[in-house]
């Protein structure tokens, strides 16, 4: 099985498990998403990127389009929001759900966009799904290629392996730096360990922030990485 076939198969399995660990109605999953969006907004605001306005944005691994569409709340022009995903059925769902946005089906090892054509890229739990190091390097290279000098990449992904899910791998900060050597910026720990967060139930509102304040219980890294302008 090729790496692209393995990834496609894994995501199809995730789709059938939507009422399990990825249930959007689970309070823990809702807290995880809310925390990530809050931090993303703060990061973008800190660099003067909000409102996003006419900035051209690409999400690699855009799925059904929900995260890309959320950027409209940050003032993004819908016509400048672009997504690409490996699974055609997810792209079709995104097009149906958000017809004013632009979605492509394709392998991110070969992005169908010109050099230096985006002001912001999103990589949200993207690279943890790629187990093949050569494929990860190719995707990272393509993302760097289409990013304009002076532009930004919003990174959010696992920093540790998940023993219960062999279809993903963690990227520690050192590995992120090696993957994207030309980009600069700070990475911080975020997200309470999802298996723990999903078990909090009615205590989530109070328990999640308390437990997430413990650095060792944070499973992901988030950061806004900058592509410097040529000197």
Number of C-alpha atoms within 10 A of each C-alpha: 7 8 13 15 11 15 19 16 15 14 17 14 11 14 13 10 12 12 12 12 14 17 14 13 10 19 20 29 20 16 20 19 14 12 17 16 15 10 14 18 17 14 17 19 14 11 10 10 19 18 17 21 15 14 18 19 26 27 24 26 25 27 24 22 27 12 16 24 21 12 20 15 12 16 15 22 19 20 13 17 24 21 26 24 22 21 23 16 14 22 24 18 15 24 18 13 14 17 13 14 19 19 26 20 19 17 16 20 16 12 17 14 13 10 14 14 16 25 21 25 25 22 19 19 18 19 27 20 22 21 17 12 11 11 16 19 17 15 22 19 18 18 26 23 17 20 24 19 17 12 21 27 25 18 21 25 25 26 22 16 16 17 9 8 8 10 17 21 19 22 19 16 16 9 12 19 16 11 19 16 13 13 18 16 12 11 18 13 22 26 26 26 20 19 13 12 23 22 14 16 13 11 12 20 13 10 14 23 14 11 18 19 14 12 13 12 16 20 20 23 23 24 22 24 21 20 20 14 9 6 3
